[in-house]
Amino acid sequence: MGVTHDVVFPVTVTGSDDSGLSFADVDLKGPHGGFSTTDAFCETATACTTVFTVNAHPAPGSDDPVDLANSNAGTWSVDALVDANDGESVFAPGVGSFGLKRAARLTVDASPEPVAKGARITVTGKLVRANWDTYRYAGYAGQAVKLQFRPKDSSTYTTVATVRTTNTGTLHATVKAVKDGYWRWNFTGTTTTGPARATGDYVDVRP
């Protein structure tokens, strides 16, 4: 989840009853009071799907989707109350869970380009993540990010080093120029923040 667009996602509850399922009331519960609820008539006798919309951007109005705060990022649980056609009902607390995370972005710049073989290449970049409180992206400090290289004639990236971001989210590494190829930063994410991968920056290495 970033800070610009709503995110819409379905939650499907499945089950069985002799008379068939008729209606589902689904509650999502997240960290620090994060909460959302919706309901729907079941589309089949064994499945009920309801759609949730959440946001993390300014959207004035009484009918807005759930407006997230940074403290709401993390693991959310799913509670379901399902009604059957014969009037019976079943409540299933914690029937499922999922991660709702702050979006991350990564940049990369490898220079100089072109570069002589054996010379040093400086690879910089910045890791930022969505701030759901300010509706902006800001540097993500103290995070381990992998510096990866892919030779020109290969489709596979290999990790060369792991670097931690500064207090502003910036990254810096110096490597030896060996062959033509692409350099990128790769962040695998945390429990509250999604992964991010920079587009490879090509460096021409000359004899």
Secondary structure, DSSP 8 states (H G I E B T S, - for coil): --SSS-EEEEEEEE---TT-EEEEEEEEE-GGG-EEEEEEE-SSSSEEEEEEEEE-S---STT--EE--GGG-EEEEEEEEEEETTS-EEEEEEEEEEEE-B-EEEEEEEESSSEETTSEEEEEEEEEEEETTTTEEEE-TT-EEEEEEEETT-S--EEEEEEE--TTSEEEEEEE--SSEEEEEEE---SSB--EE---EEE-EE-
